[in-house]
Amino acid sequence: MKAWERLSLRARLSLLYAFLLIFSVVLVGGYSYWNIWQLFISTKSSHLRARAKPVIEHWLIDNGFDKLDVPGLKLNARNALALAQDLTSRDAAAVILDGKGRVIANGRRLPEEPEAPLPQGRYVQRALSGENEVTYRSLVNGRPVLVMLIPLRPRPGSSHIFGVIQMSTSLSDINEILFRHGAMLVSLVAVILILGTGAGFWLVGLSLQDLKDLVTGCNRISRGEFSQRVPVKNPRDEIGQLAVSFNQMVDKLEAGFASQQRFVANAAHELMTPLTGLRGSLEVLMRGAQDDPAAAARLTKGMFREVNRLIRLCERLLALSRLQNAENVHKEPVVLSRFLDDFIQQAKVLAGKHPVSIQQGPYVRIEADPDLLKQILLNLLSNAFRYSPGDSPVVMGWKLLPQGVEIWVSDQGKGMDKKTLSHVFEPFYQGKSSHRASGDRGIGLGLSLVKSMVEAQGGSVSIQSQPGRGTRVSVTLPLA
């Protein structure tokens, strides 16, 4: 400690800088190395699974397993061998294990094809228990390999597992790439440490000259003297850049206070406009317009419309605000066909003269918040009814996608042009009035709210429309 205290401030700061530099570079380099390794492993696993999936599906269909889902379903060596051989290639080995974890087929036929590692019981049991993503590393003749276990089910989602496919592939190519990357990283770290430590020693000494002025200026600003600015003698060093950034921060603070004052004034002005109109209508009523039933009714209806419009605006802005908090989204598995069968009854009540129908899709379960999903569909149907002729049909439906399910609502209204489509999800955007089939006036938050509700559940929304050909809104949500 005494030796440390005898060092000058410049030396102590330089040593601290060197230590932090070493720690940061080593930490970032190690983290980068680990992430690259995990990326390679993930890519290998995904490649194996993607290549195996269609082979397994065809094999299940060819052997009739996709139509069975009984506890007595078992593999035999003959049909398992065909699957193992189809999955084996020059860079991947496949073996088939039965429901008890015993190897019943090995796909290796040629000497150049890789050997498969011995199955490890604890991982096999995890796969047999229903875990889909079971991967681990093993050794074959002293060389590392990646092993992936795929449970055999009669069909996706089935709880019955009658076997396990073990796929393995060599990791030698990854190790070679990572070795070169590691060597380059070590060399780069050494260069950075040498140059960084030397440069740090020089920069610390140079920067200390302006440190006292910086501290003095900061103290004055901390007392509320916002007109005070820190002097910047050398804007190219760290202390100078800090002084410049600090001055910029003070500028923004001043601008923020001024902006806050302008916001209060503008908000008061914006609120005064509708309130003045309401007061004027009330004054007309108080001066005797109530004696004229037609005038009183007209003024009352106008005030009622404006108040309702402000209430709807506030409610939708609050809804948008709540959707930014993930705690307000409660997702659960939803059977889509049952949900829409119940929903369509309510939709027909709101449809008026519009015929509403559903084009049935496949049985599917999605991960969604039922209340938000109902609100999404109600908003879409409301738009379809509003912008379509009074007796034109509105059709709903769904279809399965590789990464989820698409729910769509289609109408035969006047459609939208490209300019309107490019802005349709912006808040308060209402497009051209000519696109409306009825005279009601919205507030331009419906589709913005739909987009927020869909994205809050991990989905996406898109619109296809052409003038004169109707509109189709598609909502994509993840599968359960």
C-alpha positions in Angstrom: 0.0 0.0 0.0 2.8 2.4 0.8 4.5 1.8 -2.5 1.2 2.5 -4.2 0.8 5.7 -2.3 4.3 6.8 -3.3 3.4 6.6 -6.9 2.3 9.8 -8.7 -1.4 10.3 -9.7 -0.3 9.9 -13.3 1.3 6.5 -12.6 -1.6 5.3 -10.5 -4.1 6.2 -13.2 -2.0 4.7 -15.9 -1.7 1.4 -13.9 -5.4 1.4 -13.2 -6.1 2.1 -16.9 -3.8 -0.8 -17.9 -5.5 -3.2 -15.5 -9.0 -2.2 -16.8 -7.8 -2.5 -20.4 -6.4 -6.0 -19.8 -9.6 -7.1 -18.0 -11.9 -5.6 -20.6 -10.0 -7.0 -23.6 -9.7 -10.5 -22.1 -13.4 -10.5 -21.0 -14.7 -9.3 -24.4 -12.3 -11.7 -26.3 -13.4 -14.7 -24.2 -17.1 -13.8 -24.5 -16.7 -13.3 -28.3 -14.9 -16.7 -28.5 -17.7 -18.4 -26.6 -20.4 -16.8 -28.6 -18.8 -17.9 -31.9 -18.5 -21.4 -30.6 -22.1 -21.5 -29.6 -23.1 -20.1 -33.0 -21.3 -22.8 -34.8 -22.8 -25.5 -32.5 -26.3 -24.0 -33.0 -25.8 -23.9 -36.8 -24.6 -27.5 -36.9 -27.6 -28.6 -34.8 -30.1 -26.7 -37.0 -28.5 -28.1 -40.1 -28.8 -31.6 -38.8 -32.4 -31.2 -37.7 -33.4 -29.5 -41.0 -31.9 -32.3 -43.0 -33.4 -35.0 -40.9 -36.9 -33.7 -40.6 -38.2 -34.4 -44.2 -36.5 -37.8 -44.2 -38.2 -38.7 -40.9 -41.6 -37.4 -42.1 -41.4 -39.5 -45.4 -40.3 -42.5 -43.4 -43.2 -42.2 -41.0 -45.7 -41.9 -43.9 -44.1 -44.8 -45.8 -44.3 -47.1 -42.8 -47.8 -46.0 -41.7 -46.6 -44.7 -38.3 -48.2 -41.3 -38.9 -51.7 -42.9 -38.6 -50.9 -44.7 -35.3 -50.6 -43.3 -31.8 -50.8 -46.3 -29.5 -48.6 -47.3 -26.6 -47.8 -50.6 -28.3 -46.2 -49.0 -31.3 -42.7 -50.4 -31.7 -39.7 -50.3 -34.1 -38.1 -53.3 -35.8 -34.6 -53.6 -37.1 -35.7 -53.7 -40.8 -37.6 -50.5 -41.0 -35.3 -48.7 -38.5 -32.2 -49.7 -40.7 -33.8 -48.0 -43.8 -34.3 -44.8 -41.8 -30.7 -44.9 -40.3 -29.2 -45.4 -43.8 -31.2 -42.5 -45.3 -30.0 -40.2 -42.6 -26.3 -41.2 -42.8 -24.0 -39.3 -45.1 -20.3 -38.5 -45.5 -20.5 -35.9 -42.7 -23.2 -37.3 -40.5 -23.8 -40.6 -38.8 -27.2 -41.9 -37.6 -28.3 -44.7 -35.3 -31.8 -45.7 -34.2 -32.7 -46.6 -30.7 -35.9 -48.3 -29.6 -38.2 -47.2 -26.8 -35.9 -48.7 -24.2 -32.8 -46.9 -25.4 -31.2 -49.9 -27.2 -29.5 -49.5 -30.6 -31.4 -51.5 -33.2 -30.0 -49.9 -36.4 -26.7 -48.3 -37.5 -26.8 -46.4 -40.9 -23.1 -46.7 -41.7 -22.5 -48.7 -44.9 -19.2 -47.3 -46.4 -15.8 -47.0 -44.8 -15.7 -43.3 -45.6 -18.8 -42.6 -43.6 -18.2 -41.5 -40.0 -18.6 -43.8 -37.0 -21.4 -43.1 -34.6 -20.5 -42.5 -30.9 -21.9 -44.8 -28.3 -25.3 -43.5 -26.9 -25.2 -42.0 -23.5 -28.0 -43.2 -21.3 -28.8 -40.0 -19.4 -29.3 -38.0 -22.6 -31.3 -40.9 -24.3 -33.6 -40.9 -21.3 -34.2 -37.2 -21.7 -35.1 -37.7 -25.3 -37.4 -40.6 -24.5 -39.1 -38.5 -21.8 -40.2 -36.0 -24.6 -37.4 -33.4 -24.6 -36.9 -32.3 -28.3 -33.7 -30.2 -28.0 -31.1 -32.7 -26.7 -27.6 -32.0 -27.9 -24.2 -32.8 -26.4 -20.6 -33.3 -27.3 -18.8 -36.7 -27.4 -15.7 -38.3 -28.7 -15.1 -40.8 -31.4 -11.6 -42.2 -31.8 -10.4 -39.1 -29.8 -12.1 -36.6 -32.1 -14.9 -34.4 -30.9 -18.4 -34.8 -32.4 -21.7 -33.1 -31.9 -24.6 -35.5 -31.0 -28.2 -34.6 -31.4 -31.1 -36.8 -30.2 -34.5 -36.6 -32.0 -37.5 -38.4 -30.4 -39.6 -40.5 -32.8 -43.3 -39.6 -32.5 -46.1 -40.8 -34.8 -46.8 -37.1 -35.5 -45.8 -33.7 -34.2 -47.3 -33.0 -30.7 -47.9 -36.6 -29.9 -47.0 -37.7 -26.4 -46.1 -41.2 -27.5 -42.4 -41.7 -28.2 -41.5 -45.1 -29.7 -37.8 -44.5 -30.4 -34.9 -42.1 -30.7 -32.7 -41.0 -33.6 -29.1 -40.2 -32.7 -27.5 -37.9 -35.3 -23.8 -37.0 -35.0 -21.3 -34.9 -37.0 -17.7 -34.1 -36.6 -16.6 -30.8 -34.8 -13.1 -30.9 -36.2 -13.7 -28.2 -38.8 -15.2 -25.9 -36.1 -12.2 -26.6 -33.8 -9.8 -25.7 -36.6 -11.6 -22.4 -37.3 -11.8 -21.5 -33.7 -8.1 -22.3 -33.2 -7.2 -19.8 -35.9 -9.6 -17.3 -34.5 -8.1 -17.8 -31.0 -4.6 -17.3 -32.2 -5.6 -14.1 -34.0 -7.5 -12.9 -30.9 -4.5 -13.5 -28.6 -2.2 -11.6 -31.0 -4.6 -8.8 -31.2 -5.0 -8.6 -27.5 -1.2 -8.4 -27.0 -0.9 -5.5 -29.5 -3.8 -3.7 -27.9 -2.4 -4.0 -24.4 1.1 -2.8 -25.4 -0.2 0.2 -27.4 -3.1 1.0 -25.1 -1.0 1.0 -21.9 1.6 3.3 -23.5 -1.0 5.6 -25.0 -2.9 5.7 -21.7 0.2 6.8 -19.8 0.7 9.7 -22.2 -3.0 10.7 -22.3 -3.4 10.7 -18.5 -0.6 13.1 -18.1 -1.9 15.4 -20.8 -5.5 15.3 -19.6 -4.7 16.2 -16.0 -3.8 19.7 -17.0 -7.4 20.5 -17.7 -8.9 18.4 -14.9 -8.9 21.2 -12.3 -10.8 23.6 -14.6 -13.3 20.9 -15.4 -14.0 20.2 -11.7 -14.5 23.9 -11.0 -16.9 24.3 -13.9 -18.9 21.2 -12.9 -19.3 22.4 -9.4 -20.7 25.8 -10.5 -23.1 24.0 -12.9 -24.2 21.7 -10.1 -25.3 24.7 -8.1 -27.7 25.6 -10.8 -25.7 28.1 -12.9 -26.8 26.7 -16.3 -25.3 29.6 -18.1 -21.9 28.3 -17.0 -19.9 26.2 -19.5 -16.8 24.1 -18.8 -13.8 25.5 -20.7 -12.5 23.2 -23.4 -8.8 23.7 -24.1 -8.1 20.6 -26.0 -11.3 18.9 -27.4 -9.3 16.0 -28.9 -8.4 14.3 -25.6 -10.7 12.4 -23.2 -11.1 15.2 -20.7 -11.8 17.6 -23.6 -14.4 15.3 -25.0 -15.9 14.9 -21.6 -16.1 18.7 -21.3 -17.7 19.0 -24.7 -20.2 16.3 -23.9 -20.9 17.9 -20.5 -21.5 21.2 -22.2 -23.8 19.5 -24.7 -25.7 18.0 -21.8 -26.2 21.3 -20.2 -27.4 22.7 -23.5 -30.0 19.9 -23.7 -31.0 20.5 -20.1 -31.7 24.2 -20.8 -33.5 23.2 -24.0 -35.5 20.5 -22.0 -36.7 23.1 -19.5 -37.7 25.4 -22.3 -39.4 22.6 -24.2 -41.3 21.6 -21.0 -42.6 25.1 -20.7 -43.7 25.2 -24.4 -45.4 21.8 -24.0 -47.4 23.1 -21.1 -48.5 26.1 -23.1 -49.3 24.1 -26.2 -51.2 21.4 -24.3 -53.2 24.2 -22.6 -53.9 25.7 -26.0 -54.9 22.4 -27.5 -57.3 21.6 -24.6 -58.7 25.1 -24.7 -59.8 24.7 -28.3 -62.4 21.9 -27.8 -63.3 23.3 -24.4 -64.0 26.7 -25.9 -66.2 25.1 -28.4 -68.1 23.2 -25.8 -68.4 26.4 -23.7 -69.7 28.3 -26.7 -72.4 25.7 -27.2 -73.3 25.8 -23.6 -73.6 29.6 -23.7 -75.9 29.4 -26.7 -78.1 27.0 -24.8 -78.0 29.2 -21.7 -79.1 32.2 -23.7 -82.3 30.6 -24.6 -81.5 28.1 -27.4 -83.1 25.5 -25.2 -86.4 27.0 -26.1 -85.7 25.9 -29.7 -85.8 22.1 -29.5 -84.1 21.7 -32.9 -81.2 24.0 -32.1 -80.8 22.5 -28.6 -80.8 19.0 -30.0 -78.2 20.0 -32.7 -75.9 21.6 -30.1 -76.3 18.7 -27.6 -75.5 16.1 -30.2 -72.5 18.0 -31.4 -71.1 18.3 -27.8 -71.9 14.7 -27.2 -70.0 13.6 -30.3 -66.9 15.7 -29.4 -66.9 14.4 -25.8 -67.2 10.8 -26.9 -64.5 11.3 -29.4 -62.1 12.7 -26.7 -63.0 9.8 -24.5 -62.3 7.2 -27.2 -59.0 9.0 -27.9 -58.0 8.8 -24.3 -59.0 5.2 -24.0 -57.0 4.1 -27.0 -54.0 6.1 -26.0 -54.2 4.4 -22.6 -54.5 1.0 -24.3 -51.4 1.7 -26.4 -49.6 2.7 -23.2 -50.6 -0.4 -21.4 -49.4 -2.7 -24.2 -45.9 -1.5 -23.7 -45.9 -3.3 -20.4 -45.5 -7.1 -20.9 -47.3 -7.7 -17.6 -50.6 -6.8 -19.3 -50.2 -9.6 -21.9 -51.4 -13.0 -20.6 -50.6 -15.6 -23.3 -52.0 -19.1 -23.2 -52.6 -22.0 -25.7 -55.7 -21.2 -27.8 -57.4 -23.7 -30.1 -58.1 -21.4 -33.0 -61.1 -23.3 -34.5 -63.0 -23.2 -31.2 -62.1 -19.6 -30.5 -63.3 -18.4 -33.9 -66.5 -20.5 -33.7 -67.4 -18.7 -30.5 -66.2 -15.3 -31.9 -68.2 -15.5 -35.2 -71.5 -15.4 -33.2 -70.7 -12.1 -31.7 -69.3 -10.8 -35.1 -72.6 -11.6 -36.8 -74.4 -9.4 -34.3 -72.2 -6.5 -35.1 -72.2 -7.1 -38.9 -75.5 -5.6 -39.7 -76.3 -6.4 -43.3 -72.8 -7.7 -44.0 -72.7 -11.5 -44.5 -69.8 -12.9 -42.3 -68.3 -16.3 -42.9 -65.3 -18.3 -41.9 -63.0 -20.4 -44.2 -61.9 -23.2 -42.0 -58.2 -24.0 -41.7 -56.3 -26.9 -40.1 -56.6 -27.7 -36.4 -53.9 -25.6 -34.7 -53.1 -24.2 -31.3 -51.6 -20.8 -31.0 -49.9 -18.9 -28.1 -52.0 -15.8 -27.6 -53.9 -13.6 -25.1 -57.6 -14.5 -25.8 -58.8 -11.0 -24.8 -56.3 -9.2 -27.0 -57.0 -11.6 -29.9 -60.7 -10.9 -29.6 -60.1 -7.2 -29.6 -57.8 -7.5 -32.6 -60.5 -9.3 -34.7 -63.2 -6.9 -33.5 -61.1 -3.9 -34.7 -60.4 -5.6 -38.1 -64.1 -6.5 -38.6 -65.2 -3.0 -37.6 -62.9 -1.6 -40.2 -64.2 -4.1 -42.8 -67.8 -3.2 -42.0 -67.1 0.6 -42.1 -65.2 0.7 -45.4 -67.4 -1.8 -47.3 -70.8 -1.5 -49.0 -73.6 -2.4 -46.7 -74.4 -5.9 -48.2 -70.9 -7.0 -49.3 -69.5 -10.2 -47.6 -66.7 -10.2 -45.1 -64.7 -13.4 -44.8 -62.4 -14.6 -42.1 -60.0 -17.6 -42.1 -56.7 -19.0 -41.1 -53.9 -21.1 -42.5 -50.8 -22.7 -41.1 -47.3 -21.2 -41.8 -43.8 -22.7 -41.2 -43.3 -20.4 -38.2 -46.9 -19.8 -37.0 -50.4 -19.3 -38.1 -51.9 -16.6 -40.3 -55.4 -15.3 -39.4 -56.9 -13.0 -42.1 -60.0 -10.8 -42.6 -61.0 -10.0 -46.2 -63.6 -7.5 -47.4 -64.8 -6.3 -50.8 -64.7 -2.6 -50.1 -63.1 0.1 -52.2 -59.6 -0.8 -51.1 -56.6 1.5 -50.6 -53.9 3.0 -52.8 -50.2 2.6 -52.2 -49.8 5.9 -50.4 -52.5 5.0 -47.9 -51.0 1.6 -47.4 -47.6 3.1 -46.5 -49.2 5.1 -43.7 -52.0 2.9 -42.6 -50.4 1.8 -39.2 -49.4 5.4 -38.2 -51.4 6.8 -35.2 -54.1 9.3 -36.2 -53.8 8.5 -39.9 -57.2 8.1 -41.5 -56.5 8.1 -45.2 -58.8 9.6 -47.8 -62.4 10.0 -47.0 -63.4 8.5 -50.3 -62.3 5.1 -49.0 -65.1 5.1 -46.5 -68.3 3.4 -47.2 -70.1 5.1 -44.4 -70.1 8.6 -43.0 -68.7 7.8 -39.5 -65.5 9.4 -38.5 -62.8 7.5 -36.6 -59.8 8.7 -34.7 -57.1 6.9 -36.7 -55.9 4.6 -33.9 -57.6 1.3 -34.8 -54.9 -0.3 -36.9 -52.2 1.3 -34.7 -53.8 -0.5 -31.7 -54.1 -3.7 -33.7 -50.4 -3.6 -34.6 -49.4 -3.0 -31.0 -51.6 -5.8 -29.7 -50.2 -8.2 -32.3 -46.6 -7.3 -31.6 -47.1 -7.5 -27.9 -47.9 -11.2 -28.4 -44.8 -11.8 -30.6 -46.7 -11.6 -33.9 -46.9 -9.4 -37.0 -49.6 -7.8 -39.1 -49.7 -6.9 -42.8 -52.2 -5.5 -45.3 -52.8 -6.3 -49.0 -55.2 -3.9 -50.8 -55.9 -2.4 -54.2 -58.3 0.3 -55.2 -61.6 -1.3 -56.2 -60.6 -4.9 -55.2 -61.1 -4.9 -51.4 -58.6 -5.3 -48.5 -57.1 -8.3 -46.8 -55.5 -7.9 -43.3 -53.3 -10.8 -42.2 -52.2 -11.4 -38.5 -49.4 -13.9 -37.9 -49.1 -15.3 -34.4 -46.8 -18.0 -33.0 -47.8 -21.6 -32.5 -48.3 -22.9 -29.0 
